[in-house]
């Protein structure tokens, strides 16, 4: 079992930045691939970014956030981060982190999410 707790959400003006944190309870954190997802009102949940298990040097991003968001992890602290820069109103959503050791996010572990609101 892995419990994930997100923090760092809030209200920010367009063009601003936020850093989200995903804290994991499980000791052996490094083996998990960590992903960030978001869901806006009335929309389906969508992939934002992921960092593969291990050292955290291998990452992937959705096209909509490439060049603006940076995902990272600190295995010693059992934390993952999502640095969000140049935020746009379209980035408004509930952001959730997830952890998995297979190729399926649906069979992984999920946090409760944190609200990010970007105002114009």
NUTORTOR-62109 format. One record per residue: x, y, z of N, C-alpha, C, CB in turn; residue number from 0. Coordinates in Angstrom, 2 decimals. Glycine has a CB too. Example, Ala and Ser with C-alpha at 12.3 -4.5 7.8 and 13.67 -1.06 7.14 Angstrom:
# residues 2
+---------+---------+---------+---------+---------+---------+---------+---------+---------+---------+---------+---------+-----+
!     n.x !     n.y !     n.z !    ca.x !    ca.y !    ca.z !     c.x !     c.y !     c.z !    cb.x !    cb.y !    cb.z ! pos !
+---------+---------+---------+---------+---------+---------+---------+---------+---------+---------+---------+---------+-----+
!   13.19 !   -5.69 !    7.80 !   12.30 !   -4.50 !    7.80 !   13.20 !   -3.30 !    7.80 !   11.31 !   -4.47 !    9.05 !   0 !
!   12.85 !   -2.25 !    7.08 !   13.67 !   -1.06 !    7.14 !   12.90 !    0.03 !    7.87 !   14.08 !   -0.60 !    5.72 !   1 !
+---------+---------+---------+---------+---------+---------+---------+---------+---------+---------+---------+---------+-----+
This chain:
# residues 120
+---------+---------+---------+---------+---------+---------+---------+---------+---------+---------+---------+---------+-----+
!     n.x !     n.y !     n.z !    ca.x !    ca.y !    ca.z !     c.x !     c.y !     c.z !    cb.x !    cb.y !    cb.z ! pos !
+---------+---------+---------+---------+---------+---------+---------+---------+---------+---------+---------+---------+-----+
!    0.83 !   -1.20 !    0.00 !    0.00 !    0.00 !    0.00 !    0.86 !    1.25 !    0.00 !   -0.94 !    0.01 !    1.21 !   0 !
!    0.45 !    2.23 !   -0.77 !    1.13 !    3.51 !   -0.79 !    0.08 !    4.59 !   -0.61 !    1.94 !    3.72 !   -2.12 !   1 !
!    0.29 !    5.44 !    0.35 !   -0.59 !    6.59 !    0.51 !    0.10 !    7.81 !   -0.05 !   -0.98 !    6.80 !    2.00 !   2 !
!   -0.63 !    8.57 !   -0.82 !   -0.08 !    9.77 !   -1.46 !   -0.89 !   10.98 !   -1.01 !   -0.10 !    9.63 !   -3.01 !   3 !
!   -0.17 !   12.04 !   -0.66 !   -0.82 !   13.26 !   -0.22 !   -0.25 !   14.43 !   -1.02 !   -0.64 !   13.49 !    1.30 !   4 !
!   -1.13 !   15.12 !   -1.73 !   -0.71 !   16.27 !   -2.51 !   -0.86 !   17.56 !   -1.70 !   -1.52 !   16.37 !   -3.82 !   5 !
!   -0.03 !   18.51 !   -2.01 !   -0.14 !   19.84 !   -1.40 !    0.44 !   20.85 !   -2.37 !    0.59 !   19.90 !   -0.03 !   6 !
!    0.19 !   22.12 !   -2.06 !    0.79 !   23.19 !   -2.86 !   -0.15 !   23.87 !   -3.82 !    1.92 !   22.65 !   -3.62 !   7 !
!   -1.38 !   23.38 !   -3.90 !   -2.33 !   24.02 !   -4.80 !   -2.77 !   25.37 !   -4.24 !   -3.55 !   23.12 !   -5.02 !   8 !
!   -3.51 !   26.09 !   -5.06 !   -4.00 !   27.39 !   -4.62 !   -4.47 !   28.23 !   -5.78 !   -2.94 !   28.13 !   -3.85 !   9 !
!   -4.64 !   29.51 !   -5.49 !   -5.09 !   30.47 !   -6.49 !   -3.89 !   31.31 !   -6.94 !   -6.23 !   31.39 !   -5.93 !  10 !
!   -3.71 !   31.41 !   -8.23 !   -2.59 !   32.17 !   -8.78 !   -3.05 !   32.89 !  -10.03 !   -1.37 !   31.24 !   -9.09 !  11 !
!   -2.44 !   34.04 !  -10.30 !   -2.77 !   34.77 !  -11.51 !   -2.10 !   34.14 !  -12.72 !   -2.36 !   36.24 !  -11.38 !  12 !
!   -2.69 !   34.34 !  -13.87 !   -2.10 !   33.86 !  -15.10 !   -0.67 !   34.38 !  -15.24 !   -2.95 !   34.28 !  -16.32 !  13 !
!    0.21 !   33.49 !  -15.66 !    1.62 !   33.84 !  -15.76 !    2.42 !   33.51 !  -14.52 !    1.76 !   35.28 !  -16.04 !  14 !
!    1.73 !   33.18 !  -13.45 !    2.40 !   32.86 !  -12.20 !    2.87 !   31.43 !  -12.13 !    1.50 !   33.15 !  -11.04 !  15 !
!    3.39 !   31.05 !  -10.96 !    3.94 !   29.72 !  -10.75 !    3.42 !   29.11 !   -9.46 !    5.46 !   29.78 !  -10.73 !  16 !
!    3.38 !   27.81 !   -9.44 !    3.07 !   27.03 !   -8.24 !    3.93 !   25.78 !   -8.26 !    1.55 !   26.68 !   -8.16 !  17 !
!    4.23 !   25.27 !   -7.10 !    4.91 !   23.97 !   -7.03 !    4.05 !   23.03 !   -6.20 !    6.34 !   24.10 !   -6.41 !  18 !
!    3.64 !   21.95 !   -6.83 !    2.88 !   20.92 !   -6.14 !    3.82 !   19.87 !   -5.58 !    1.85 !   20.28 !   -7.09 !  19 !
!    3.44 !   19.33 !   -4.44 !    4.21 !   18.28 !   -3.79 !    3.35 !   17.04 !   -3.61 !    4.77 !   18.76 !   -2.44 !  20 !
!    3.93 !   15.90 !   -3.85 !    3.27 !   14.62 !   -3.63 !    4.12 !   13.85 !   -2.63 !    3.08 !   13.81 !   -4.98 !  21 !
!    3.59 !   13.65 !   -1.43 !    4.32 !   12.95 !   -0.38 !    3.81 !   11.52 !   -0.27 !    4.19 !   13.70 !    0.97 !  22 !
!    4.74 !   10.57 !   -0.25 !    4.37 !    9.15 !   -0.19 !    4.75 !    8.56 !    1.15 !    5.04 !    8.37 !   -1.32 !  23 !
!    3.96 !    7.60 !    1.60 !    4.23 !    7.00 !    2.90 !    5.15 !    5.80 !    2.80 !    2.94 !    6.60 !    3.56 !  24 !
!    5.16 !    5.18 !    1.64 !    5.89 !    3.92 !    1.53 !    7.40 !    4.15 !    1.54 !    5.47 !    3.18 !    0.27 !  25 !
!    8.10 !    3.29 !    2.27 !    9.56 !    3.44 !    2.39 !   10.28 !    3.26 !    1.08 !   10.10 !    2.47 !    3.40 !  26 !
!    9.90 !    2.21 !    0.35 !   10.59 !    1.92 !   -0.91 !    9.90 !    2.74 !   -1.99 !   10.57 !    0.37 !   -1.25 !  27 !
!   10.23 !    4.00 !   -2.09 !    9.56 !    4.94 !   -2.99 !   10.16 !    4.92 !   -4.37 !    9.63 !    6.34 !   -2.43 !  28 !
!   11.44 !    4.67 !   -4.45 !   12.15 !    4.84 !   -5.71 !   11.67 !    3.91 !   -6.82 !   13.61 !    4.61 !   -5.48 !  29 !
!   11.07 !    2.77 !   -6.46 !   10.67 !    1.82 !   -7.49 !    9.42 !    2.28 !   -8.24 !   10.42 !    0.46 !   -6.89 !  30 !
!    8.70 !    3.23 !   -7.66 !    7.43 !    3.65 !   -8.25 !    7.63 !    4.72 !   -9.32 !    6.50 !    4.16 !   -7.18 !  31 !
!    6.92 !    4.55 !  -10.40 !    6.78 !    5.61 !  -11.38 !    5.69 !    6.55 !  -10.87 !    6.44 !    5.03 !  -12.82 !  32 !
!    5.98 !    7.83 !  -10.87 !    5.05 !    8.82 !  -10.33 !    4.49 !    9.66 !  -11.46 !    5.74 !    9.72 !   -9.27 !  33 !
!    3.19 !    9.84 !  -11.43 !    2.55 !   10.66 !  -12.44 !    1.69 !   11.74 !  -11.82 !    1.72 !    9.79 !  -13.36 !  34 !
!    1.55 !   12.83 !  -12.56 !    0.61 !   13.89 !  -12.20 !   -0.48 !   13.92 !  -13.25 !    1.33 !   15.28 !  -12.08 !  35 !
!   -1.71 !   14.03 !  -12.77 !   -2.88 !   14.10 !  -13.63 !   -3.74 !   15.27 !  -13.18 !   -3.69 !   12.76 !  -13.61 !  36 !
!   -4.62 !   15.70 !  -14.03 !   -5.51 !   16.80 !  -13.64 !   -6.90 !   16.58 !  -14.23 !   -4.94 !   18.17 !  -14.09 !  37 !
!   -7.86 !   17.12 !  -13.52 !   -9.23 !   17.04 !  -13.99 !   -9.92 !   18.37 !  -13.77 !  -10.00 !   15.90 !  -13.28 !  38 !
!  -10.35 !   18.96 !  -14.86 !  -11.08 !   20.22 !  -14.80 !  -12.57 !   19.92 !  -14.73 !  -10.75 !   21.12 !  -16.02 !  39 !
!  -13.37 !   20.85 !  -14.23 !  -14.82 !   20.63 !  -14.13 !  -15.42 !   20.28 !  -15.48 !  -15.52 !   21.86 !  -13.55 !  40 !
!  -16.19 !   19.19 !  -15.51 !  -16.85 !   18.80 !  -16.73 !  -15.98 !   18.12 !  -17.76 !  -17.45 !   19.96 !  -17.34 !  41 !
!  -14.71 !   17.87 !  -17.39 !  -13.79 !   17.24 !  -18.33 !  -13.25 !   15.95 !  -17.74 !  -12.63 !   18.18 !  -18.67 !  42 !
!  -12.71 !   15.12 !  -18.63 !  -12.11 !   13.88 !  -18.16 !  -10.72 !   14.16 !  -17.57 !  -12.00 !   12.85 !  -19.31 !  43 !
!  -10.30 !   13.25 !  -16.74 !   -8.96 !   13.36 !  -16.18 !   -7.94 !   13.20 !  -17.30 !   -8.73 !   12.31 !  -15.05 !  44 !
!   -6.89 !   14.00 !  -17.25 !   -5.87 !   13.92 !  -18.29 !   -4.47 !   13.85 !  -17.68 !   -5.98 !   15.11 !  -19.24 !  45 !
!   -3.62 !   13.19 !  -18.42 !   -2.22 !   13.05 !  -18.03 !   -1.51 !   14.39 !  -18.14 !   -1.52 !   11.99 !  -18.89 !  46 !
!   -0.65 !   14.68 !  -17.16 !    0.14 !   15.91 !  -17.19 !    1.63 !   15.60 !  -17.35 !   -0.10 !   16.71 !  -15.91 !  47 !
!    2.15 !   14.77 !  -16.46 !    3.58 !   14.49 !  -16.50 !    3.86 !   13.23 !  -15.70 !    4.40 !   15.68 !  -15.96 !  48 !
!    5.00 !   12.61 !  -15.98 !    5.40 !   11.44 !  -15.20 !    6.92 !   11.37 !  -15.12 !    4.84 !   10.15 !  -15.82 !  49 !
!    7.36 !   10.76 !  -14.04 !    8.79 !   10.51 !  -13.87 !    8.94 !    9.04 !  -13.55 !    9.42 !   11.42 !  -12.74 !  50 !
!    9.78 !    8.36 !  -14.31 !    9.94 !    6.92 !  -14.17 !   10.61 !    6.58 !  -12.85 !   10.73 !    6.35 !  -15.33 !  51 !
!   10.35 !    5.37 !  -12.38 !   10.99 !    4.89 !  -11.17 !   12.50 !    4.87 !  -11.32 !   10.49 !    3.51 !  -10.83 !  52 !
!   13.19 !    5.07 !  -10.22 !   14.65 !    5.11 !  -10.29 !   15.16 !    6.48 !   -9.91 !   15.14 !    4.72 !  -11.67 !  53 !
!   16.15 !    6.93 !  -10.65 !   16.82 !    8.18 !  -10.29 !   16.00 !    9.42 !  -10.61 !   18.14 !    8.27 !  -11.00 !  54 !
!   14.99 !    9.27 !  -11.44 !   14.17 !   10.42 !  -11.77 !   14.65 !   11.23 !  -12.94 !   14.07 !   11.30 !  -10.60 !  55 !
!   15.54 !   10.67 !  -13.73 !   16.04 !   11.42 !  -14.88 !   15.20 !   11.23 !  -16.13 !   17.46 !   11.01 !  -15.17 !  56 !
!   14.34 !   10.25 !  -16.13 !   13.50 !   10.00 !  -17.30 !   12.10 !   10.50 !  -17.04 !   13.47 !    8.49 !  -17.65 !  57 !
!   11.66 !   11.44 !  -17.87 !   10.36 !   12.07 !  -17.67 !    9.58 !   12.14 !  -18.98 !   10.54 !   13.47 !  -17.08 !  58 !
!    8.28 !   12.35 !  -18.83 !    7.42 !   12.55 !  -19.99 !    6.40 !   13.62 !  -19.64 !    6.72 !   11.23 !  -20.41 !  59 !
!    5.95 !   14.37 !  -20.65 !    5.02 !   15.46 !  -20.42 !    3.92 !   15.45 !  -21.48 !    5.76 !   16.82 !  -20.42 !  60 !
!    2.77 !   15.95 !  -21.08 !    1.72 !   16.22 !  -22.06 !    2.17 !   17.42 !  -22.90 !    0.34 !   16.50 !  -21.36 !  61 !
!    1.74 !   17.43 !  -24.14 !    2.13 !   18.53 !  -25.02 !    1.71 !   19.89 !  -24.48 !    1.53 !   18.32 !  -26.40 !  62 !
!    0.58 !   19.91 !  -23.81 !    0.03 !   21.17 !  -23.33 !    0.86 !   21.82 !  -22.23 !   -1.36 !   20.95 !  -22.82 !  63 !
!    1.74 !   21.05 !  -21.60 !    2.53 !   21.61 !  -20.48 !    4.02 !   21.60 !  -20.75 !    2.24 !   20.85 !  -19.21 !  64 !
!    4.43 !   21.03 !  -21.87 !    5.87 !   20.97 !  -22.19 !    6.47 !   22.35 !  -22.23 !    6.10 !   20.26 !  -23.52 !  65 !
!    7.62 !   22.50 !  -21.59 !    8.29 !   23.79 !  -21.55 !    7.82 !   24.69 !  -20.43 !    8.11 !   24.48 !  -22.85 !  66 !
!    6.72 !   24.33 !  -19.78 !    6.20 !   25.14 !  -18.67 !    6.25 !   24.41 !  -17.34 !    4.78 !   25.56 !  -18.96 !  67 !
!    6.01 !   23.12 !  -17.35 !    5.97 !   22.31 !  -16.14 !    7.22 !   21.44 !  -16.05 !    4.70 !   21.44 !  -16.10 !  68 !
!    7.67 !   21.20 !  -14.83 !    8.80 !   20.31 !  -14.60 !    8.46 !   19.34 !  -13.48 !   10.09 !   21.11 !  -14.26 !  69 !
!    8.57 !   18.06 !  -13.77 !    8.35 !   17.05 !  -12.75 !    9.69 !   16.57 !  -12.23 !    7.53 !   15.86 !  -13.30 !  70 !
!    9.74 !   16.30 !  -10.93 !   10.97 !   15.80 !  -10.33 !   10.62 !   14.94 !   -9.13 !   11.92 !   16.97 !   -9.92 !  71 !
!   11.63 !   14.29 !   -8.59 !   11.39 !   13.45 !   -7.42 !   12.61 !   13.47 !   -6.51 !   11.06 !   12.00 !   -7.83 !  72 !
!   12.35 !   13.25 !   -5.24 !   13.42 !   13.13 !   -4.25 !   13.14 !   11.82 !   -3.52 !   13.48 !   14.38 !   -3.25 !  73 !
!   13.85 !   10.77 !   -3.88 !   13.56 !    9.45 !   -3.31 !   13.87 !    9.36 !   -1.83 !   14.36 !    8.40 !   -4.05 !  74 !
!   14.86 !   10.10 !   -1.38 !   15.19 !   10.06 !    0.05 !   14.06 !   10.65 !    0.88 !   16.50 !   10.81 !    0.33 !  75 !
!   13.45 !   11.70 !    0.37 !   12.34 !   12.33 !    1.09 !   11.00 !   11.68 !    0.76 !   12.28 !   13.82 !    0.76 !  76 !
!   10.99 !   10.76 !   -0.20 !    9.76 !   10.10 !   -0.66 !    8.76 !   11.13 !   -1.16 !    9.14 !    9.26 !    0.48 !  77 !
!    9.26 !   12.03 !   -1.97 !    8.40 !   13.09 !   -2.51 !    8.61 !   13.26 !   -4.00 !    8.68 !   14.40 !   -1.80 !  78 !
!    7.54 !   13.71 !   -4.65 !    7.61 !   14.10 !   -6.05 !    7.05 !   15.51 !   -6.15 !    6.83 !   13.10 !   -6.97 !  79 !
!    7.50 !   16.22 !   -7.18 !    7.12 !   17.62 !   -7.31 !    6.65 !   17.90 !   -8.73 !    8.30 !   18.54 !   -6.94 !  80 !
!    5.81 !   18.91 !   -8.82 !    5.43 !   19.41 !  -10.14 !    5.56 !   20.93 !  -10.09 !    3.97 !   18.97 !  -10.54 !  81 !
!    6.62 !   21.43 !  -10.69 !    6.82 !   22.87 !  -10.78 !    6.05 !   23.37 !  -11.99 !    8.34 !   23.23 !  -10.88 !  82 !
!    5.13 !   24.27 !  -11.74 !    4.27 !   24.78 !  -12.82 !    4.56 !   26.26 !  -13.03 !    2.77 !   24.55 !  -12.50 !  83 !
!    5.03 !   26.60 !  -14.19 !    5.36 !   27.98 !  -14.54 !    4.48 !   28.47 !  -15.68 !    6.84 !   28.11 !  -14.92 !  84 !
!    4.43 !   29.76 !  -15.83 !    3.65 !   30.38 !  -16.92 !    2.23 !   29.81 !  -16.96 !    4.35 !   30.15 !  -18.29 !  85 !
!    1.62 !   29.79 !  -15.80 !    0.30 !   29.17 !  -15.70 !   -0.75 !   29.94 !  -16.50 !   -0.13 !   29.08 !  -14.24 !  86 !
!   -1.70 !   29.17 !  -17.03 !   -2.78 !   29.73 !  -17.84 !   -4.11 !   29.35 !  -17.19 !   -2.70 !   29.21 !  -19.31 !  87 !
!   -5.16 !   30.12 !  -17.48 !   -6.48 !   29.74 !  -16.94 !   -6.88 !   28.31 !  -17.31 !   -7.54 !   30.71 !  -17.44 !  88 !
!   -6.45 !   27.83 !  -18.47 !   -6.76 !   26.46 !  -18.88 !   -6.09 !   25.40 !  -18.00 !   -6.33 !   26.26 !  -20.31 !  89 !
!   -5.14 !   25.82 !  -17.18 !   -4.49 !   24.87 !  -16.26 !   -5.32 !   24.66 !  -15.00 !   -3.09 !   25.37 !  -15.89 !  90 !
!   -6.39 !   25.40 !  -14.84 !   -7.23 !   25.25 !  -13.67 !   -7.83 !   23.85 !  -13.62 !   -8.35 !   26.30 !  -13.66 !  91 !
!   -7.60 !   23.16 !  -12.50 !   -8.07 !   21.78 !  -12.36 !   -7.71 !   21.27 !  -10.97 !   -7.45 !   20.86 !  -13.46 !  92 !
!   -8.21 !   20.10 !  -10.64 !   -7.72 !   19.37 !   -9.48 !   -6.57 !   18.49 !   -9.96 !   -8.86 !   18.52 !   -8.80 !  93 !
!   -5.43 !   18.65 !   -9.33 !   -4.23 !   17.91 !   -9.70 !   -4.02 !   16.77 !   -8.71 !   -2.99 !   18.84 !   -9.76 !  94 !
!   -3.81 !   15.59 !   -9.26 !   -3.60 !   14.41 !   -8.42 !   -2.29 !   13.73 !   -8.82 !   -4.79 !   13.42 !   -8.55 !  95 !
!   -1.63 !   13.16 !   -7.85 !   -0.47 !   12.35 !   -8.17 !   -0.83 !   10.88 !   -8.03 !    0.74 !   12.73 !   -7.26 !  96 !
!   -0.10 !   10.05 !   -8.75 !   -0.34 !    8.62 !   -8.74 !    0.99 !    7.90 !   -8.77 !   -1.23 !    8.20 !   -9.94 !  97 !
!    0.99 !    6.67 !   -8.26 !    2.20 !    5.86 !   -8.22 !    1.88 !    4.47 !   -8.73 !    2.79 !    5.80 !   -6.79 !  98 !
!    2.75 !    3.95 !   -9.57 !    2.54 !    2.59 !  -10.05 !    3.87 !    1.94 !  -10.40 !    1.61 !    2.59 !  -11.27 !  99 !
!    3.85 !    0.60 !  -10.38 !    5.04 !   -0.16 !  -10.74 !    4.80 !   -1.00 !  -11.99 !    5.47 !   -1.07 !   -9.59 ! 100 !
!    3.62 !   -0.87 !  -12.57 !    3.32 !   -1.59 !  -13.81 !    3.18 !   -0.56 !  -14.91 !    2.02 !   -2.47 !  -13.67 ! 101 !
!    2.41 !   -0.84 !  -15.91 !    2.16 !    0.13 !  -16.98 !    0.76 !    0.71 !  -16.90 !    2.38 !   -0.51 !  -18.35 ! 102 !
!    0.03 !    0.35 !  -15.84 !   -1.35 !    0.77 !  -15.72 !   -1.53 !    1.71 !  -14.56 !   -2.26 !   -0.42 !  -15.57 ! 103 !
!   -1.96 !    2.94 !  -14.84 !   -2.22 !    3.89 !  -13.75 !   -3.47 !    3.49 !  -12.98 !   -2.37 !    5.30 !  -14.31 ! 104 !
!   -4.41 !    2.88 !  -13.65 !   -5.67 !    2.53 !  -12.98 !   -5.46 !    1.52 !  -11.87 !   -6.67 !    2.00 !  -13.99 ! 105 !
!   -4.39 !    0.74 !  -11.96 !   -4.13 !   -0.25 !  -10.91 !   -3.13 !    0.28 !   -9.89 !   -3.61 !   -1.55 !  -11.53 ! 106 !
!   -2.79 !    1.55 !  -10.01 !   -1.82 !    2.12 !   -9.08 !   -2.49 !    2.79 !   -7.89 !   -0.95 !    3.11 !   -9.79 ! 107 !
!   -1.73 !    3.62 !   -7.22 !   -2.20 !    4.33 !   -6.04 !   -2.39 !    5.81 !   -6.39 !   -1.20 !    4.16 !   -4.84 ! 108 !
!   -3.43 !    6.40 !   -5.77 !   -3.78 !    7.78 !   -6.10 !   -3.95 !    8.61 !   -4.85 !   -5.04 !    7.83 !   -6.93 ! 109 !
!   -3.57 !    9.88 !   -4.96 !   -3.85 !   10.81 !   -3.89 !   -5.23 !   11.43 !   -4.08 !   -2.78 !   11.90 !   -3.83 ! 110 !
!   -5.60 !   12.29 !   -3.13 !   -6.93 !   12.91 !   -3.15 !   -6.99 !   14.12 !   -4.07 !   -7.33 !   13.32 !   -1.75 ! 111 !
!   -5.87 !   14.69 !   -4.34 !   -5.84 !   15.83 !   -5.25 !   -5.74 !   17.17 !   -4.54 !   -7.06 !   15.82 !   -6.10 ! 112 !
!   -5.27 !   18.16 !   -5.28 !   -5.17 !   19.52 !   -4.76 !   -5.65 !   20.47 !   -5.86 !   -3.71 !   19.86 !   -4.31 ! 113 !
!   -6.41 !   21.47 !   -5.45 !   -7.03 !   22.38 !   -6.42 !   -6.04 !   23.45 !   -6.85 !   -8.30 !   23.02 !   -5.82 ! 114 !
!   -5.96 !   23.64 !   -8.14 !   -5.18 !   24.74 !   -8.72 !   -6.14 !   25.60 !   -9.52 !   -4.00 !   24.21 !   -9.61 ! 115 !
!   -6.17 !   26.88 !   -9.19 !   -7.03 !   27.82 !   -9.90 !   -6.18 !   28.96 !  -10.44 !   -8.16 !   28.36 !   -8.96 ! 116 !
!   -6.27 !   29.17 !  -11.74 !   -5.50 !   30.23 !  -12.38 !   -6.47 !   31.30 !  -12.86 !   -4.63 !   29.67 !  -13.57 ! 117 !
!   -6.32 !   32.48 !  -12.33 !   -7.22 !   33.57 !  -12.69 !   -6.64 !   34.42 !  -13.82 !   -7.51 !   34.46 !  -11.47 ! 118 !
!   -7.51 !   35.10 !  -14.53 !   -7.06 !   35.95 !  -15.64 !   -6.60 !   37.30 !  -15.13 !   -8.17 !   36.14 !  -16.67 ! 119 !
+---------+---------+---------+---------+---------+---------+---------+---------+---------+---------+---------+---------+-----+
